[in-house]
């Protein structure tokens, strides 16, 4: 169980565009070493969109099967989740730019804003998350405040690399440390 980053087109997109984005997502999923879950698209009628998805970017403290759980270090989990979270947002921005799709985002059922014309056009809430700082717009003790703090923590992990290359090295080390998180592929 865990919280999810949800994303959906704000209006119906042509079936050819939906198919192209899903095909690109499949290619990305096949090549990226996702921390917890990959990009996942599915039918989600409640959004009113024909292109919607949801990804759990972090583990709820552990993973595995009953009797064989592995505890995940909090800082490792936050760092890796933050990388996937940002990657997904960047990918949605690319698809917005390339295909003219506007996306609505939510995390743990809290609104994160919209991506339009290839750029995040976020609410003040999302702008605070993007800066890695808890936003000042949430009411103290509100669900939005707890979500803001949770996401801000992903971007303020103890692993604070100075360069993209250093971040990649840290991610590779963490990925190897928790290699058992990858379920064997079905034949």
NORJOTA-V738905 format. One record per residue. N is the residue number from 1. PSI is psi in whole degrees, 0 to 359 (* if undefined). NEAR is the number of other C-alpha atoms within 8 Angstrom. Layout:
N & PSI & NEAR
N & PSI & NEAR
This chain:
1 & 151 & 4
2 & 180 & 7
3 & 156 & 9
4 & 150 & 10
5 & 117 & 13
6 & 147 & 11
7 & 137 & 11
8 & 148 & 12
9 & 139 & 14
10 & 348 & 10
11 & 167 & 8
12 & 135 & 9
13 & 155 & 11
14 & 144 & 6
15 & 326 & 6
16 & 323 & 6
17 & 315 & 9
18 & 316 & 11
19 & 319 & 8
20 & 316 & 8
21 & 318 & 9
22 & 322 & 9
23 & 318 & 8
24 & 320 & 8
25 & 319 & 10
26 & 320 & 8
27 & 316 & 8
28 & 315 & 8
29 & 327 & 11
30 & 340 & 6
31 & 339 & 6
32 & 141 & 6
33 & 86 & 6
34 & 144 & 8
35 & 307 & 10
36 & 298 & 10
37 & 149 & 8
38 & 182 & 8
39 & 131 & 10
40 & 121 & 8
41 & 143 & 9
42 & 170 & 7
43 & 127 & 7
44 & 76 & 11
45 & 329 & 7
46 & 337 & 5
47 & 343 & 7
48 & 13 & 9
49 & 153 & 14
50 & 7 & 12
51 & 99 & 13
52 & 151 & 14
53 & 179 & 12
54 & 135 & 11
55 & 133 & 11
56 & 112 & 12
57 & 346 & 14
58 & 158 & 12
59 & 152 & 12
60 & 50 & 7
61 & 338 & 9
62 & 168 & 9
63 & 171 & 11
64 & 194 & 8
65 & 157 & 6
66 & 133 & 5
67 & 352 & 4
68 & 45 & 6
69 & 147 & 9
70 & 125 & 7
71 & 138 & 7
72 & 128 & 11
73 & 133 & 7
74 & 312 & 7
75 & 322 & 9
76 & 314 & 11
77 & 313 & 12
78 & 316 & 13
79 & 310 & 14
80 & 321 & 13
81 & 319 & 13
82 & 321 & 12
83 & 313 & 8
84 & 320 & 11
85 & 309 & 10
86 & 321 & 8
87 & 316 & 8
88 & 314 & 9
89 & 317 & 8
90 & 319 & 8
91 & 317 & 8
92 & 322 & 11
93 & 317 & 14
94 & 314 & 9
95 & 326 & 12
96 & 313 & 16
97 & 313 & 12
98 & 327 & 7
99 & 358 & 7
100 & 26 & 10
101 & 133 & 12
102 & 138 & 12
103 & 141 & 13
104 & 139 & 12
105 & 144 & 13
106 & 154 & 12
107 & 125 & 12
108 & 42 & 8
109 & 11 & 5
110 & 136 & 9
111 & 130 & 7
112 & 355 & 12
113 & 198 & 13
114 & 147 & 12
115 & 124 & 16
116 & 144 & 14
117 & 36 & 10
118 & 5 & 13
119 & 146 & 9
120 & 124 & 9
121 & 67 & 8
122 & 160 & 11
123 & 169 & 9
124 & 327 & 8
125 & 308 & 14
126 & 325 & 11
127 & 321 & 10
128 & 320 & 13
129 & 317 & 13
130 & 328 & 7
131 & 355 & 6
132 & 13 & 11
133 & 141 & 8
134 & 131 & 10
135 & 151 & 13
136 & 5 & 6
137 & 345 & 6
138 & 144 & 10
139 & 137 & 7
140 & 129 & 5
141 & 358 & 6
142 & 160 & 8
143 & 323 & 7
144 & 322 & 9
145 & 316 & 13
146 & 322 & 9
147 & 316 & 11
148 & 316 & 14
149 & 321 & 9
150 & 314 & 8
151 & 318 & 11
152 & 324 & 12
153 & 325 & 10
154 & 321 & 12
155 & 355 & 10
156 & 33 & 10
157 & 160 & 11
158 & 334 & 6
159 & 95 & 9
160 & 80 & 7
161 & 150 & 7
162 & 337 & 6
163 & 163 & 6
164 & 323 & 7
165 & 319 & 6
166 & 320 & 9
167 & 318 & 11
168 & 319 & 8
169 & 316 & 8
170 & 316 & 9
171 & 319 & 9
172 & 318 & 8
173 & 314 & 8
174 & 318 & 10
175 & 318 & 10
176 & 320 & 7
177 & 325 & 6
178 & 38 & 8
179 & 332 & 7
180 & 352 & 5
181 & 340 & 8
182 & 120 & 5
183 & 144 & 5
184 & 141 & 4
185 & 142 & 4
186 & 139 & 3
187 & * & 2
